[in-house]
């Protein structure tokens, strides 16, 4: 027994001796037993907004959502010389700080502890001066002049972008989303970065600060709420999304709300920052955020023993990639910069952009040219990476001198893309994160031939919108007494329009039979519509209708999409009176004169009974309703004078109804 204990002691000491250079560790736990939390009561640990996301997208609440057992944390905290740093429920792990080998021995002895591993050497938690410049490429900034230029858009762009911001957003046709009211309002974005220096006082954030768009902050490095005194990198990334300086600098989702989380210790590079990243992503999820934008990445460390190999960039190995994919599993849309390693020996993307469900973003100029520094794909397991590309070459950012500068880096391409993704998802909250990602990919410039520089390419937000709109919209056609009613549901703004096309039995192509203007409103909204169309004079069979939605009426060329098709059946009795068919109706309808060239035509209706509700409808040759009157009649004959002076010369059909029942139809030739 003594020998066993001695060997155990030697093992623990040897383990500590191998990690003696570390002062920060990750403690992995075996379970979440006796936590006091249950899957049946998720409101105890998830916000209403987080729960709503899970309900909306049918995401199951599972053990990963359960908090780490509080008593486990307490027992670790009570060990002398141990400081709890951050706690991850997804990893079921706790990061700690200690220089005491006896503390590590005591933690290892706890029955609920699976392992203790070194994560980082000692550093002052309040260290503000970088000894390792992680953002060299991105700090090469040049002032950007104040210029004004408005682009062309739906009804004249909603924002006055200035030439620089306009060129950035126009690369993606992103101004289209702003013009239909999708500017980020109601959406929540979590930024994970190395600090948000002076965001409370710099002018790009005036609107966001005044409107309360910053929902919360937390520093996972210093374990405090303030993030304004740290590195400016996160502030610059934030500015590309929320910036609002009319005529000079407009962000991609300037009305969105934000959580600002400092997870990066810019002065050093150790895996503990990956653990911080996961903790930040968890907090974003629990708070109810929709989007994560992270311009951070890892592959080499201050201690080479932690370095990753390219094969480990497989989306399943690193701490950060596991956390990023878990965030996506919980329903968040995760954007991460691909990295600025294209010109150095590493060459490839960095983690967590290798995550299977992470949107890795490469950098291009407003011309579409790829930035030479932008990291190459694919991932270590052969996935297409980067996924997409946005402006990261001479990208506009707020700088610390309170002016706007142009800077390079996938760090800025990432939030540019995240902001546009935010606005697209705002338009279609019915769809989950992966559906939005797929729409972005399908709209991109290289979707059919992805490569290792920009992946599927540069997304076209107008195309992504129309693709989703086509999937969302629905229609159906019904027939009642030889009148077809086409009903459809879609999303629109007042400046759009609908065109209705019909292919009648025996025809081989569609022709336009009507047009309809959307209901009032300048913010994209769901609306329901109906269009009636006479089937008089058509042969029996199937008539097909389709709705063409023109989504951009002011562009150089109209942008339209067929949102849905619906079919109806033409009955054998829907022919025009006097065509030689046997009329199954005993009622008599006569037009005098016919053809008619005057201002009126006499419609003579004979029935042996009275009619309390007798609509009279006039349709043109394409079936569009051009005139309607409400009438009644007693038994016998009634003559109605129909005004036709406003009708163009051509063929028309006049249908008479008894309530909803068709009495008959007569053809009219207007001279």
C-alpha positions as CSV (number, residue, x, y, z in Angstrom):
1,X,0.0,0.0,0.0
2,X,2.8,2.4,0.9
3,X,4.5,1.7,-2.4
4,X,1.2,2.4,-4.3
5,X,0.9,5.7,-2.5
6,X,4.5,6.6,-3.2
7,X,4.1,5.8,-6.8
8,X,0.9,7.9,-6.9
9,X,2.8,10.8,-5.4
10,X,5.7,10.5,-7.8
11,X,3.2,10.4,-10.7
12,X,1.4,13.6,-9.7
13,X,4.7,15.4,-9.0
14,X,6.1,14.4,-12.3
15,X,3.0,15.6,-14.0
16,X,3.3,19.0,-12.2
17,X,7.0,19.1,-13.0
18,X,6.2,18.8,-16.7
19,X,3.8,21.7,-16.4
20,X,5.7,23.8,-14.0
21,X,6.1,26.6,-16.5
22,X,2.3,27.0,-16.6
23,X,0.2,29.0,-14.2
24,X,-3.2,28.7,-15.9
25,X,-4.9,25.4,-16.4
26,X,-8.0,23.8,-17.7
27,X,-9.8,21.5,-15.4
28,X,-12.1,19.0,-17.3
29,X,-14.9,17.6,-15.3
30,X,-16.5,14.1,-15.6
31,X,-20.2,15.0,-15.4
32,X,-22.8,17.5,-14.4
33,X,-24.2,15.5,-11.6
34,X,-26.3,17.0,-8.8
35,X,-26.2,20.4,-10.5
36,X,-29.6,21.5,-9.3
37,X,-30.5,22.4,-13.0
38,X,-32.7,20.3,-15.3
39,X,-33.6,20.1,-18.9
40,X,-37.2,20.5,-17.9
41,X,-36.6,24.1,-16.6
42,X,-34.3,25.8,-19.1
43,X,-35.5,29.2,-18.1
44,X,-33.2,28.9,-15.1
45,X,-30.1,29.2,-17.4
46,X,-31.2,30.4,-20.8
47,X,-32.7,33.8,-21.6
48,X,-36.2,34.0,-23.2
49,X,-34.6,35.0,-26.4
50,X,-32.3,32.0,-26.4
51,X,-35.3,29.8,-25.7
52,X,-37.2,31.4,-28.5
53,X,-34.4,30.6,-30.9
54,X,-34.5,26.9,-29.9
55,X,-38.2,26.8,-30.2
56,X,-38.3,28.5,-33.6
57,X,-35.7,26.3,-35.2
58,X,-36.6,23.1,-33.3
59,X,-33.3,22.9,-31.5
60,X,-33.3,20.4,-28.6
61,X,-32.2,21.5,-25.2
62,X,-29.5,19.0,-24.1
63,X,-26.9,18.4,-21.5
64,X,-24.5,20.9,-23.1
65,X,-27.0,23.6,-22.1
66,X,-26.8,22.7,-18.4
67,X,-24.5,24.9,-16.3
68,X,-21.4,23.3,-14.7
69,X,-22.3,21.9,-11.3
70,X,-22.0,24.8,-8.9
71,X,-20.7,22.6,-6.1
72,X,-17.8,21.4,-8.3
73,X,-16.8,25.0,-8.9
74,X,-17.0,25.8,-5.2
75,X,-14.8,22.8,-4.2
76,X,-12.2,23.9,-6.8
77,X,-12.4,27.5,-5.6
78,X,-11.9,26.5,-2.0
79,X,-8.6,24.8,-2.6
80,X,-5.9,27.2,-1.4
81,X,-4.0,29.3,-3.9
82,X,-6.6,28.7,-6.7
83,X,-8.3,31.4,-8.7
84,X,-11.3,30.5,-10.9
85,X,-11.0,32.3,-14.2
86,X,-13.8,31.2,-16.6
87,X,-16.3,28.4,-16.7
88,X,-17.5,26.6,-19.8
89,X,-20.6,24.5,-19.8
90,X,-20.1,23.3,-23.4
91,X,-16.7,21.9,-22.6
92,X,-17.7,21.1,-19.0
93,X,-14.5,22.6,-17.9
94,X,-13.1,25.4,-15.6
95,X,-10.0,27.5,-16.3
96,X,-8.0,28.3,-13.2
97,X,-4.8,30.1,-12.1
98,X,-2.3,28.8,-9.6
99,X,1.4,28.5,-9.0
100,X,1.0,25.9,-6.3
101,X,1.7,22.2,-7.3
102,X,-0.2,21.1,-4.2
103,X,-3.3,22.8,-5.6
104,X,-3.0,20.8,-8.8
105,X,-2.6,17.6,-6.7
106,X,-5.7,18.4,-4.7
107,X,-7.7,19.2,-7.8
108,X,-6.7,15.9,-9.5
109,X,-7.8,14.1,-6.4
110,X,-11.4,15.4,-6.6
111,X,-13.6,12.5,-7.8
112,X,-15.5,14.6,-10.4
113,X,-12.3,15.8,-12.1
114,X,-11.3,14.1,-15.3
115,X,-8.0,15.9,-16.0
116,X,-5.9,19.0,-15.4
117,X,-3.8,20.4,-18.3
118,X,-1.7,23.5,-18.6
119,X,-3.1,26.3,-20.8
120,X,-0.8,29.3,-20.4
121,X,2.1,30.8,-18.6
122,X,1.7,33.6,-16.1
123,X,0.7,37.0,-17.3
124,X,-0.7,40.0,-15.6
125,X,-4.5,40.0,-16.2
126,X,-4.4,43.8,-16.5
127,X,-1.6,43.9,-19.0
128,X,-2.5,46.5,-21.6
129,X,0.8,46.6,-23.6
130,X,1.3,44.1,-26.3
131,X,4.5,42.2,-26.5
132,X,3.2,40.1,-29.4
133,X,1.7,42.0,-32.3
134,X,-1.2,39.8,-33.6
135,X,-2.7,42.4,-35.9
136,X,0.4,43.6,-37.8
137,X,-1.3,43.6,-41.2
138,X,-4.4,45.3,-39.8
139,X,-2.6,48.2,-38.2
140,X,-1.3,49.5,-41.5
141,X,-3.9,52.2,-41.9
142,X,-4.1,55.2,-44.1
143,X,-6.6,58.1,-43.7
144,X,-9.7,58.0,-45.9
145,X,-10.9,61.4,-47.2
146,X,-14.4,62.7,-46.6
147,X,-16.3,62.2,-49.9
148,X,-20.0,62.0,-50.5
149,X,-21.7,59.8,-53.1
150,X,-25.1,58.2,-53.2
151,X,-25.6,55.0,-55.1
152,X,-28.6,54.1,-57.2
153,X,-31.1,51.9,-55.4
154,X,-34.7,51.0,-55.0
155,X,-36.0,54.5,-54.5
156,X,-32.7,56.3,-53.9
157,X,-30.6,54.7,-51.2
158,X,-31.8,55.0,-47.7
159,X,-28.3,55.8,-46.4
160,X,-25.9,58.4,-47.7
161,X,-23.0,56.1,-47.7
162,X,-20.2,58.2,-49.1
163,X,-18.1,56.8,-51.9
164,X,-16.0,54.5,-49.7
165,X,-18.8,52.8,-47.9
166,X,-21.0,52.7,-51.0
167,X,-18.2,50.8,-52.9
168,X,-17.9,48.3,-50.1
169,X,-21.6,47.5,-49.8
170,X,-22.3,47.7,-53.5
171,X,-19.8,44.9,-54.1
172,X,-22.5,42.7,-52.6
173,X,-25.6,44.7,-53.7
174,X,-26.1,45.1,-50.0
175,X,-27.7,48.5,-50.2
176,X,-30.8,46.7,-51.6
177,X,-31.3,45.2,-48.1
178,X,-31.0,48.6,-46.4
179,X,-33.4,50.1,-48.9
180,X,-36.2,47.5,-48.1
181,X,-35.7,48.2,-44.4
182,X,-33.3,45.5,-43.4
183,X,-30.7,47.5,-41.5
184,X,-30.2,45.1,-38.5
185,X,-32.9,46.3,-36.2
186,X,-34.1,43.6,-33.8
187,X,-31.0,41.5,-34.5
188,X,-28.3,40.8,-31.9
189,X,-24.6,40.4,-32.8
190,X,-21.9,39.2,-30.4
191,X,-18.4,40.5,-31.1
192,X,-15.5,38.4,-29.7
193,X,-12.2,40.2,-29.9
194,X,-9.2,41.7,-28.1
195,X,-10.8,44.9,-26.9
196,X,-13.1,47.8,-27.9
197,X,-11.0,50.8,-27.2
198,X,-13.0,54.0,-26.6
199,X,-16.1,52.8,-28.5
200,X,-18.1,54.9,-26.0
201,X,-16.6,58.2,-27.3
202,X,-15.6,57.7,-31.0
203,X,-17.9,59.3,-33.6
204,X,-18.7,56.2,-35.6
205,X,-20.6,54.9,-32.6
206,X,-22.5,58.0,-31.7
207,X,-25.8,56.5,-33.0
208,X,-25.3,53.1,-31.4
209,X,-24.4,54.6,-28.1
210,X,-27.3,57.1,-28.1
211,X,-29.8,54.4,-29.2
212,X,-28.7,51.9,-26.6
213,X,-27.5,49.3,-29.2
214,X,-24.8,48.0,-26.9
215,X,-26.6,45.4,-24.8
216,X,-23.7,44.2,-22.7
217,X,-20.0,43.8,-22.3
218,X,-17.6,41.4,-20.5
219,X,-13.9,41.0,-20.4
220,X,-13.0,37.3,-20.0
221,X,-9.3,38.1,-19.7
222,X,-9.5,40.6,-16.9
223,X,-12.9,39.3,-15.6
224,X,-14.5,42.7,-15.5
225,X,-17.3,44.5,-17.3
226,X,-15.2,47.3,-18.9
227,X,-13.8,46.7,-22.4
228,X,-13.1,50.3,-23.4
229,X,-9.5,50.5,-22.2
230,X,-8.2,47.6,-24.2
231,X,-6.9,47.0,-27.7
232,X,-8.7,48.9,-30.5
233,X,-8.9,45.9,-32.8
234,X,-12.4,44.9,-31.7
235,X,-13.6,48.6,-31.9
236,X,-12.5,48.8,-35.5
237,X,-14.2,45.5,-36.4
238,X,-17.4,46.7,-34.6
239,X,-17.3,50.0,-36.6
240,X,-17.6,48.1,-40.0
241,X,-21.0,46.8,-38.8
242,X,-22.5,49.6,-36.8
243,X,-20.7,52.8,-38.0
244,X,-23.0,55.7,-38.9
245,X,-21.4,58.8,-40.2
246,X,-23.6,60.0,-43.0
247,X,-21.8,60.8,-46.2
248,X,-18.6,59.1,-45.1
249,X,-18.9,55.8,-43.2
250,X,-22.0,53.6,-42.9
251,X,-21.7,50.1,-41.5
252,X,-23.4,47.0,-42.9
253,X,-26.0,46.6,-40.1
254,X,-26.0,49.9,-38.4
255,X,-29.3,49.3,-36.5
256,X,-28.3,46.0,-35.0
257,X,-27.6,45.5,-31.2
258,X,-24.4,44.2,-29.8
259,X,-22.6,42.2,-27.1
260,X,-19.0,43.1,-26.8
261,X,-16.8,40.4,-25.3
262,X,-13.1,40.6,-24.9
263,X,-11.7,37.0,-25.1
264,X,-8.3,37.7,-26.4
265,X,-5.2,38.6,-24.4
266,X,-3.4,40.6,-27.2
267,X,-0.1,40.6,-25.3
268,X,0.3,36.8,-25.5
269,X,-0.8,33.8,-27.4
270,X,-1.9,30.7,-25.5
271,X,-4.7,28.2,-25.7
272,X,-6.4,29.8,-22.7
273,X,-7.7,32.4,-25.2
274,X,-9.5,29.6,-27.1
275,X,-11.1,28.6,-23.8
276,X,-12.1,32.3,-23.3
277,X,-13.5,32.3,-26.9
278,X,-15.8,29.3,-26.1
279,X,-16.9,31.0,-22.9
280,X,-17.8,34.2,-24.9
281,X,-19.7,32.1,-27.5
282,X,-21.7,30.4,-24.7
283,X,-22.6,33.8,-23.2
284,X,-23.7,35.0,-26.6
285,X,-25.9,31.9,-26.9
286,X,-27.4,32.2,-23.4
287,X,-28.1,35.9,-23.9
288,X,-30.0,35.2,-27.1
289,X,-27.7,36.6,-29.7
290,X,-28.2,35.7,-33.4
291,X,-24.8,36.2,-34.8
292,X,-21.2,35.8,-33.7
293,X,-18.5,37.9,-35.5
294,X,-15.0,36.9,-34.5
295,X,-11.9,38.3,-36.0
296,X,-9.5,36.0,-34.1
297,X,-7.6,32.9,-35.0
298,X,-5.0,30.5,-33.7
299,X,-2.4,28.1,-35.0
300,X,0.9,29.0,-33.3
301,X,1.5,29.9,-29.7
302,X,4.2,31.5,-27.5
303,X,4.9,28.0,-26.3
304,X,5.5,25.9,-29.4
305,X,4.4,22.8,-27.6
306,X,0.8,24.0,-28.1
307,X,1.2,24.7,-31.9
308,X,-1.3,23.1,-34.3
309,X,-0.5,21.3,-37.5
310,X,-2.3,22.0,-40.7
311,X,-4.0,18.6,-40.5
312,X,-5.5,19.6,-37.2
313,X,-7.4,22.5,-38.9
314,X,-10.1,19.9,-39.5
315,X,-13.0,21.5,-37.6
316,X,-13.0,18.9,-34.9
317,X,-9.7,19.2,-33.1
318,X,-9.1,22.6,-31.6
319,X,-10.8,24.0,-28.5
320,X,-12.1,27.0,-30.5
321,X,-13.4,25.0,-33.4
322,X,-15.4,22.7,-31.1
323,X,-16.9,25.8,-29.4
324,X,-17.7,27.5,-32.7
325,X,-19.5,24.5,-34.1
326,X,-21.4,24.1,-30.8
327,X,-22.5,27.7,-31.2
328,X,-23.8,26.9,-34.7
329,X,-25.5,23.8,-33.3
330,X,-27.3,26.0,-30.9
331,X,-28.6,28.1,-33.8
332,X,-26.1,31.0,-34.0
333,X,-24.7,32.1,-37.3
334,X,-20.9,32.2,-36.7
335,X,-18.6,34.3,-38.9
336,X,-14.8,34.1,-38.4
337,X,-11.9,35.7,-40.2
338,X,-10.0,33.2,-42.3
339,X,-6.6,34.7,-41.3
340,X,-3.9,36.8,-42.7
341,X,-1.4,34.0,-43.3
342,X,-1.5,33.8,-47.1
343,X,1.9,35.4,-47.5
344,X,3.8,33.6,-44.7
345,X,5.1,30.1,-44.1
346,X,1.9,28.8,-42.5
347,X,-0.1,29.9,-45.5
348,X,-3.5,28.3,-44.5
349,X,-6.6,29.3,-42.6
350,X,-6.6,29.5,-38.8
351,X,-9.0,28.1,-36.2
352,X,-11.9,28.4,-35.5
353,X,-12.5,29.3,-39.1
354,X,-12.0,25.6,-39.9
355,X,-15.2,24.7,-38.1
356,X,-17.7,22.7,-40.3
357,X,-20.5,25.2,-39.6
358,X,-18.4,28.3,-39.3
359,X,-18.4,31.0,-42.1
360,X,-14.7,31.5,-42.8
361,X,-14.3,34.9,-44.5
362,X,-11.5,35.8,-46.8
363,X,-10.5,39.3,-47.9
364,X,-11.0,41.1,-51.2
365,X,-10.8,44.7,-52.4
366,X,-13.9,46.6,-53.6
367,X,-12.8,45.6,-57.1
368,X,-13.2,41.9,-56.1
369,X,-9.4,41.3,-56.2
370,X,-8.2,38.9,-53.6
371,X,-5.9,40.3,-50.8
372,X,-2.5,38.6,-51.0
373,X,-2.4,38.2,-47.2
374,X,-5.7,36.4,-47.1
375,X,-5.3,32.8,-45.8
376,X,-5.6,29.9,-48.2
377,X,-7.9,26.9,-47.8
378,X,-9.0,24.2,-47.8
379,X,-9.4,23.0,-44.2
380,X,-7.2,20.2,-43.0
381,X,-9.9,17.7,-43.9
382,X,-10.6,19.1,-47.3
383,X,-13.6,21.3,-46.8
384,X,-14.1,24.3,-49.0
385,X,-12.5,27.2,-47.1
386,X,-12.7,30.1,-46.9
387,X,-16.5,29.9,-47.3
388,X,-17.1,33.5,-48.6
389,X,-15.2,36.8,-49.1
390,X,-15.9,40.4,-48.4
391,X,-14.0,43.7,-48.3
392,X,-10.8,43.4,-46.2
393,X,-8.4,45.2,-48.6
394,X,-8.4,49.0,-47.8
395,X,-11.6,48.4,-45.7
396,X,-13.0,51.5,-43.9
397,X,-12.7,51.5,-40.1
398,X,-12.9,53.9,-37.3
399,X,-9.5,54.6,-35.9
400,X,-8.3,55.7,-32.5
401,X,-7.7,59.3,-33.7
402,X,-11.4,59.7,-34.3
403,X,-11.1,59.7,-38.1
404,X,-11.9,57.1,-40.7
405,X,-9.1,55.1,-42.2
406,X,-8.6,52.3,-44.8
407,X,-7.0,49.2,-43.4
408,X,-6.2,45.6,-44.5
409,X,-7.1,42.3,-42.9
410,X,-9.6,39.4,-43.0
411,X,-10.4,40.9,-39.5
412,X,-12.5,43.5,-41.4
413,X,-13.8,41.2,-44.1
414,X,-15.4,39.1,-41.4
415,X,-17.6,41.8,-39.8
416,X,-18.4,43.2,-43.2
417,X,-19.8,39.8,-44.1
418,X,-21.4,39.3,-40.7
419,X,-23.2,42.6,-41.0
420,X,-24.7,41.7,-44.4
421,X,-25.6,38.3,-43.1
422,X,-27.4,39.9,-40.2
423,X,-29.6,42.0,-42.5
424,X,-30.4,39.0,-44.8
425,X,-31.4,36.9,-41.8
426,X,-33.5,39.8,-40.5
427,X,-35.5,39.5,-43.7
428,X,-36.1,35.8,-43.2
429,X,-36.2,34.9,-39.5
430,X,-38.3,31.9,-40.5
431,X,-35.2,30.1,-41.7
432,X,-32.4,28.8,-39.5
433,X,-28.7,29.8,-39.5
434,X,-27.6,27.0,-42.0
435,X,-30.4,28.0,-44.4
436,X,-29.1,31.6,-44.4
437,X,-25.5,30.4,-44.9
438,X,-26.6,28.2,-47.8
439,X,-28.4,31.2,-49.4
440,X,-25.2,33.3,-49.0
441,X,-23.1,30.6,-50.7
442,X,-25.6,30.0,-53.5
443,X,-25.6,33.7,-54.3
444,X,-21.8,34.0,-54.4
445,X,-19.7,34.6,-57.4
446,X,-17.9,31.2,-57.5
447,X,-20.7,29.0,-56.2
448,X,-20.3,26.5,-59.1
449,X,-16.5,26.5,-59.0
450,X,-15.3,27.3,-55.4
451,X,-11.6,27.7,-54.9
452,X,-9.0,27.9,-52.0
453,X,-8.8,31.7,-52.0
454,X,-12.4,33.0,-51.6
455,X,-14.3,29.7,-51.5
456,X,-17.8,30.1,-52.9
457,X,-16.9,33.8,-53.6
458,X,-18.5,37.2,-53.1
459,X,-22.2,37.0,-52.1
460,X,-24.8,39.0,-54.0
461,X,-27.3,40.0,-51.3
462,X,-30.1,40.8,-53.8
463,X,-29.8,37.3,-55.3
464,X,-29.7,35.7,-51.9
465,X,-32.8,37.6,-51.0
466,X,-34.7,36.6,-54.2
467,X,-33.7,33.0,-53.8
468,X,-35.1,32.9,-50.2
469,X,-38.1,34.8,-51.3
470,X,-38.9,32.2,-54.0
471,X,-38.7,29.5,-51.3
472,X,-40.8,31.5,-48.8
473,X,-43.7,32.7,-51.1
474,X,-46.7,30.4,-51.7
475,X,-49.8,30.6,-53.9
476,X,-53.0,28.7,-54.8
477,X,-55.7,29.1,-57.3
478,X,-59.4,28.3,-56.9
479,X,-62.4,28.4,-59.3
480,X,-65.9,29.4,-58.5
481,X,-68.5,29.8,-61.3
482,X,-65.9,30.3,-64.0
483,X,-63.9,32.9,-62.1
484,X,-60.4,32.0,-60.9
485,X,-59.1,33.5,-57.7
486,X,-55.3,33.5,-57.3
487,X,-54.2,33.9,-53.8
488,X,-50.6,34.3,-52.7
489,X,-48.4,35.3,-49.7
490,X,-45.0,37.0,-50.0
491,X,-42.9,39.7,-48.5
492,X,-42.6,43.2,-50.0
493,X,-42.3,46.9,-49.7
494,X,-44.5,49.5,-51.5
495,X,-41.9,50.2,-54.2
496,X,-42.1,46.6,-55.5
497,X,-44.9,45.3,-57.7
498,X,-46.5,42.0,-58.8
499,X,-47.3,40.8,-62.4
500,X,-49.7,37.9,-62.9
501,X,-49.2,35.7,-65.9
502,X,-51.6,33.0,-67.2
503,X,-51.2,30.0,-69.6
504,X,-54.7,28.9,-70.7
505,X,-55.6,25.3,-71.8
506,X,-54.1,24.7,-75.3
507,X,-51.5,27.5,-74.9
508,X,-47.7,26.8,-74.7
509,X,-46.5,30.1,-73.1
510,X,-47.5,32.5,-70.4
511,X,-48.9,36.0,-71.0
512,X,-49.5,38.8,-68.6
513,X,-53.1,39.1,-67.4
514,X,-52.8,41.6,-64.6
515,X,-50.6,43.7,-62.3
516,X,-50.9,44.5,-58.6
517,X,-49.2,47.1,-56.4
518,X,-48.1,46.0,-52.9
519,X,-49.7,47.4,-49.8
520,X,-48.2,50.5,-48.3
521,X,-44.9,50.3,-46.3
522,X,-41.2,50.8,-46.6
523,X,-40.1,48.0,-44.3
524,X,-40.2,44.5,-45.7
525,X,-43.4,42.9,-44.4
526,X,-45.5,39.7,-45.0
527,X,-48.6,40.4,-47.1
528,X,-51.5,38.3,-48.5
529,X,-53.0,39.1,-51.9
530,X,-55.8,38.0,-54.2
531,X,-56.4,38.4,-58.0
532,X,-59.5,37.4,-59.8
533,X,-59.5,36.3,-63.4
534,X,-62.4,35.3,-65.7
535,X,-62.2,31.9,-67.3
536,X,-65.0,32.8,-69.8
537,X,-64.2,31.8,-73.3
538,X,-61.5,29.3,-72.4
539,X,-61.4,25.7,-73.4
540,X,-61.9,23.1,-70.7
541,X,-58.7,21.9,-69.0
542,X,-56.0,23.2,-66.7
543,X,-55.1,26.9,-66.5
544,X,-51.8,27.8,-64.9
545,X,-51.0,31.1,-63.2
546,X,-47.6,32.4,-62.0
547,X,-46.7,35.4,-60.0
548,X,-43.8,37.5,-61.0
549,X,-42.5,39.8,-58.2
550,X,-40.5,42.8,-59.2
551,X,-38.3,43.4,-56.2
552,X,-36.3,46.4,-57.5
553,X,-38.1,48.7,-59.8
554,X,-35.5,51.5,-59.8
555,X,-32.4,49.5,-60.8
556,X,-30.9,49.9,-64.2
557,X,-32.6,46.7,-65.2
558,X,-35.6,45.5,-63.3
559,X,-34.9,42.7,-60.8
560,X,-37.8,40.2,-60.8
561,X,-38.4,36.6,-59.7
562,X,-41.2,34.2,-60.2
563,X,-42.2,33.4,-56.7
564,X,-44.7,30.6,-57.3
565,X,-47.0,28.9,-59.8
566,X,-50.6,27.6,-59.2
567,X,-53.0,25.6,-61.3
568,X,-56.8,25.6,-61.6
569,X,-59.4,23.7,-63.7
570,X,-61.5,25.3,-66.4
571,X,-65.0,23.6,-66.4
572,X,-66.7,22.6,-69.6
573,X,-69.4,25.2,-69.1
574,X,-67.1,28.3,-69.0
575,X,-67.6,29.2,-72.6
576,X,-68.9,32.4,-74.1
577,X,-72.6,32.7,-75.1
578,X,-73.2,32.3,-78.8
579,X,-70.1,30.3,-79.5
580,X,-72.0,27.3,-80.9
581,X,-71.8,25.3,-77.7
582,X,-74.9,24.0,-76.0
583,X,-75.7,26.5,-73.2
584,X,-76.5,24.6,-70.0
585,X,-78.0,27.8,-68.5
586,X,-81.7,28.6,-69.1
587,X,-81.2,32.3,-68.2
588,X,-80.9,34.7,-71.1
589,X,-78.2,37.4,-71.4
590,X,-78.1,39.8,-74.4
591,X,-75.8,42.7,-75.4
592,X,-77.2,45.5,-77.6
593,X,-75.5,46.7,-79.8
594,X,-72.6,44.3,-80.3
595,X,-70.1,45.3,-81.6
596,X,-70.5,48.6,-79.8
597,X,-68.8,51.9,-80.5
598,X,-70.7,54.3,-78.3
599,X,-70.3,55.3,-74.6
600,X,-72.7,52.6,-73.3
601,X,-73.9,49.1,-74.1
602,X,-77.3,47.7,-73.1
603,X,-77.0,44.5,-71.1
604,X,-80.4,42.7,-71.1
605,X,-80.9,40.0,-68.5
606,X,-84.0,37.7,-68.4
607,X,-84.8,35.3,-65.5
608,X,-88.1,33.9,-64.2
609,X,-87.1,34.9,-60.7
610,X,-85.8,37.8,-58.7
611,X,-82.1,38.2,-57.8
612,X,-81.1,40.1,-54.7
613,X,-77.3,40.0,-55.4
614,X,-76.4,40.3,-59.1
615,X,-72.7,41.3,-59.7
616,X,-71.8,42.2,-63.3
617,X,-68.1,41.9,-64.2
618,X,-66.3,42.9,-67.3
619,X,-63.0,41.2,-68.2
620,X,-60.5,42.0,-71.0
621,X,-59.2,39.4,-73.4
622,X,-56.5,38.4,-70.9
623,X,-59.0,37.8,-68.1
624,X,-58.2,41.0,-66.1
625,X,-61.2,42.6,-64.3
626,X,-61.7,46.0,-65.8
627,X,-65.3,46.9,-64.6
628,X,-67.6,45.7,-61.9
629,X,-71.2,46.7,-60.9
630,X,-73.4,45.6,-58.1
631,X,-77.1,45.1,-59.2
632,X,-80.4,43.5,-58.3
633,X,-83.4,42.5,-60.4
634,X,-87.0,41.3,-60.1
635,X,-88.4,38.5,-62.1
636,X,-88.6,39.0,-65.8
637,X,-86.4,41.3,-67.9
638,X,-83.9,44.0,-66.7
639,X,-81.8,46.3,-68.8
640,X,-78.5,47.7,-67.5
641,X,-76.6,50.4,-69.3
642,X,-72.9,49.6,-68.9
643,X,-70.4,52.5,-69.5
644,X,-67.8,51.4,-72.0
645,X,-66.3,54.8,-73.1
646,X,-63.2,54.1,-70.9
647,X,-62.5,50.8,-72.5
648,X,-60.0,50.5,-75.3
649,X,-61.0,48.8,-78.6
650,X,-60.8,45.1,-78.3
651,X,-62.6,41.9,-77.1
652,X,-64.2,41.7,-73.7
653,X,-66.3,39.2,-71.7
654,X,-69.3,40.3,-69.6
655,X,-70.3,37.8,-66.8
656,X,-73.5,38.0,-64.8
657,X,-73.8,36.3,-61.4
658,X,-76.5,35.3,-59.0
659,X,-74.5,35.8,-55.9
660,X,-71.5,33.6,-56.5
661,X,-73.2,31.5,-59.1
662,X,-72.4,32.3,-62.8
663,X,-75.6,32.9,-64.8
664,X,-73.8,33.4,-68.1
665,X,-71.2,35.2,-70.1
666,X,-71.5,37.2,-73.3
667,X,-68.6,38.3,-75.5
668,X,-68.4,42.0,-76.4
669,X,-66.5,43.6,-79.2
670,X,-65.6,47.3,-78.4
671,X,-65.0,49.3,-81.6
